[in-house]
Amino acid sequence: MSAAIEPLLRVRVVMRAEPKAADRTLAALARRTDVGRRLMTIPGVGSVTTLAYIATDDDPGRFGNLKALGAHLGLTLCIYQSGEIDRSRRISKCGDRMLRHLLY
């Protein structure tokens, strides 16, 4: 029985070590830039979200204010206005879908 189980245990050890190494690599990549270090200080924002943001928004200075960045990412509300009717509905869903999902 041990001849069948020992190879499986060795494979399990390797499989558990690989994600840890990948997580360390992603965290190191995310902390390389000043923007990445600042984003990682926000609770709930990890290395994957940080790298997705850096890949999507390579130059944050191109947006005049935070509202323009939110609109670029699709995190603004769709507004329906007609005469006396003024409704705010879902988010606009423009921009990068994966980053919006990670941030929302």
DRENLUM-233700 format. One line per field, with one value per residue (C-alpha): x, y, z; residue number from 1. Coordinates in pm, 1 decimal, decimal comma. Layout:
u [X/...] $
v [Y/...] $
w [Z/...] $
num [NUM/...] $
end
This chain:
u [0,0/283,4/426,3/105,3/61,3/418,4/430,3/93,4/221,4/530,6/310,6/91,3/392,2/503,2/150,4/119,0/457,7/388,3/101,9/303,8/593,1/354,9/197,0/540,0/630,7/305,6/349,0/705,4/586,5/305,7/539,7/788,0/617,3/513,9/153,3/155,5/286,3/16,5/-260,5/-147,8/-207,6/-583,5/-769,6/-895,7/-660,4/-403,5/-135,6/-373,8/-593,9/-287,3/-132,1/-464,2/-490,2/-131,1/-186,6/-512,1/-410,6/-46,4/-39,2/-270,5/-170,1/-370,5/-695,5/-774,7/-957,7/-1077,3/-1422,4/-1272,5/-1079,1/-1397,5/-1576,2/-1287,9/-1309,3/-1689,3/-1756,8/-2001,1/-2378,5/-2596,1/-2838,4/-3171,9/-3315,1/-3628,0/-3833,1/-3923,9/-3784,0/-3436,2/-3319,7/-2978,2/-2936,4/-2657,7/-2289,9/-2204,2/-1983,4/-1746,0/-1374,3/-1186,1/-1425,0/-1177,3/-1049,1/-1403,2/-1496,0/-1192,1/-1259,4/-1635,7] $
v [0,0/238,9/189,8/335,8/617,5/753,9/881,3/1049,5/1223,4/1349,0/1487,9/1657,0/1829,6/1964,9/2077,6/2267,5/2438,7/2565,6/2807,0/2951,5/3024,7/3180,6/3396,7/3518,9/3604,9/3796,7/3986,4/4082,8/4207,3/4408,9/4575,3/4683,2/5015,6/5294,2/5267,7/4894,8/4945,8/5205,2/4985,1/4688,6/4894,6/4901,6/4626,2/4360,7/4459,2/4191,9/4129,6/4009,6/4320,7/4544,3/4385,9/4404,8/4775,9/4844,9/4657,5/4842,1/5191,7/5228,5/5609,4/5736,9/6096,0/6097,0/6130,6/6475,6/6350,5/6035,0/6063,6/6030,0/5719,9/5564,3/5630,8/5473,7/5159,5/5140,1/5207,8/5494,4/5464,8/5459,3/5748,6/5767,7/6120,3/6217,9/6519,8/6464,9/6110,3/6076,4/5720,9/5590,0/5229,7/4974,3/5052,6/5134,2/4826,7/5010,2/4940,3/4632,7/4363,6/4172,3/4480,5/4606,3/4265,8/4265,1/4617,6/4584,3] $
w [0,0/78,3/-273,2/-417,5/-164,4/-141,7/-504,4/-452,6/-140,3/-326,2/-602,7/-341,6/-185,1/-523,3/-612,2/-284,7/-331,6/-685,6/-600,5/-313,3/-548,9/-801,9/-528,4/-419,7/-780,0/-834,9/-507,2/-603,0/-944,1/-785,1/-534,9/-804,1/-872,7/-639,3/-758,6/-686,3/-333,3/-262,6/-403,4/-194,0/124,3/53,2/240,3/-0,9/-284,1/-349,4/-605,4/-879,5/-853,5/-842,3/-1151,1/-1337,9/-1253,3/-1361,1/-1688,9/-1761,1/-1652,2/-1746,5/-1695,5/-1418,1/-1496,7/-1819,6/-1624,2/-1491,2/-1183,1/-1013,3/-1169,2/-1519,5/-1411,6/-1272,4/-1599,7/-1794,7/-1580,6/-1609,0/-1242,2/-1295,3/-1277,2/-1586,9/-1555,6/-1735,2/-1754,2/-1941,2/-1842,8/-1479,2/-1461,6/-1317,6/-1246,8/-1153,9/-1260,3/-1280,6/-1341,9/-1701,6/-1768,4/-2002,2/-1995,5/-1880,1/-1754,8/-1538,0/-1354,1/-1296,9/-1153,9/-923,4/-798,7/-764,3] $
num [1/2/3/4/5/6/7/8/9/10/11/12/13/14/15/16/17/18/19/20/21/22/23/24/25/26/27/28/29/30/31/32/33/34/35/36/37/38/39/40/41/42/43/44/45/46/47/48/49/50/51/52/53/54/55/56/57/58/59/60/61/62/63/64/65/66/67/68/69/70/71/72/73/74/75/76/77/78/79/80/81/82/83/84/85/86/87/88/89/90/91/92/93/94/95/96/97/98/99/100/101/102/103/104] $
end
